[in-house]
Structures are given as structure tokens and as C-alpha cells.
Amino acid sequence: MAALRSEPVICPGCRADVAPAPVGFTWWGGMLGSKLLHHVECPACHVRFSGITGRSNAGRIAAYLSLAAGLVVLLGYLISRVR
């Protein structure tokens, strides 16, 4: 697993050279999703992005939500088959 960047990065939102802060909780992933995707926030403009790549996490968030929804549907199907 790759580590978060410890040195300052260029924020994709405001283009400032900042040291991003890790995000602890998000509406889409709770506490787990933000840790899995290394989600960080710019202290200057509050844009959130990947702490590893320095780019948006939008595609990874969509994949995370799709996977979670698929698991819920599969679990619901398996529970309905047991009854």
C-alpha cells in the first residue's frame, strides 16, 4: 500500500503549494472509504483529492460506490434465497 505524500503538493483546486490534511469521514465512504482512497483536503480552498496522485478521486469514488451497491444487491439476493 502506498503512503500519503508527506511533502507539500500542488492543490488541483487553487494551485497553491500546500500540505494536505487527511480526511477522516466522508458521506460516500464513511471512515473506511477515505482511508482506502487516501482522500485528503487542501487547507486553503478545501478541495478534496487523492493524497497519492494529487488528482481527483471522482472515478475511484464512483467505483467504490458501485462495488458497495453491488455487494448490497448480492447480499440481498443471497438472503432472499435462504428464506
N, C-alpha and C positions, 0 to 999 in steps of 0.2 A: 504494500500500500504506500503510495506516495505521500510525502509530508507537505503541509502547507508552507508557502513561501514565508520565510522569516524577514527577508529584506523588503523594503518598500517596492510597490508596483505601481504602474500607471493605471489609474481608475478608468474603466471604459465609459463611465458617465461624464465625469468632469475633467478628465485628462490630467488630474493632479497626481503628483508622486506621493503616495500615501502608504501607511502601514495598515492594511485592512484588519478589521476585528472579526473574529469568528461569530457566526450567527448561531444562537442557542436553540431557537424554536421558530418554525415556520408553519403556516396554515396548511401547506400541502404535504409536509413530511413530518410534522411534529418535531421531536428531538432527534429521532433517528435519521430522517431524510437529509437534514442539513449536515450531519456528520458524515454520512456516506458520500455526499456530493461535494464535501469541502466548501460549503457555502460561506462566503464572507461578505462584509458590508464596508463600504467606504465611509470613513468618519466625516468626510467633508460634505458629500452630497447624498449619502445614504443609499446609493445604488448597490445592489447585491449581485455578486458574480462568483465564479469559481476561483478559489484561492490557489489552485494549482496552475490553471491555464491563463487566468486573468481575463477570461471571456465569459459571456453569458452562460448560465446554466439552464436556459429555457428548454433546450432539446432533451437534456438529461432529466429535467423535472417532468416533462411530458412522458418520457419512457418510464420513470419511476411511478407516476400516477397510473399509467396503463398497466404496468405489471401488478400494482396493488389492486386495481379494479379486476384484472383477470384472476387473481388469486381469490378475491371475494366471490366472484361468479363461480369459480371451480369449487370452492368450499361449499357454497350454497347448493350447487348441484349434487355434490357428494353427500351432503346431509339429507337432501330430499330423497336420494336413492336408498338410504338406510331405513327410512320410515316406511 
